[in-house]
């Protein structure tokens, strides 16, 4: 596979991406020019897994808080709250548990960012 495979899934334009080395696709829940918060289902436990991509550092992973996320990022409102906490500097992508994004993943996520900005401009 060649990194990320974007796929528009419904009228709400939720985008799913497939990361290299992963079987299931992640759904983008919130994003800004630097960070992307993504989730995927973890059916065995009837919950979800999440990852936060930091495009400036070129890594993705969980947040650095000891007891995990303070909000439910499986919902758009919760993901927006987490994104605001990241922007405010209250949390960040873990330095201990992160993995490097491949150049193809960084390029694809950046391209999705610009596509989202173009769509927002059209709606206004």
Secondary structure, DSSP 4 states (H G I P E B T S, - for coil): --S---EE-STT--EEE--TT-SSPEEEEEE-SSEEEEEEEEGGGTEEEEEEEETTTTEEE-BS-TT--SS-TTSHHHHHHHHHHHHHTS--B-SSS-EEPPHHHHHHHHHHHHHHHHHHHHH-
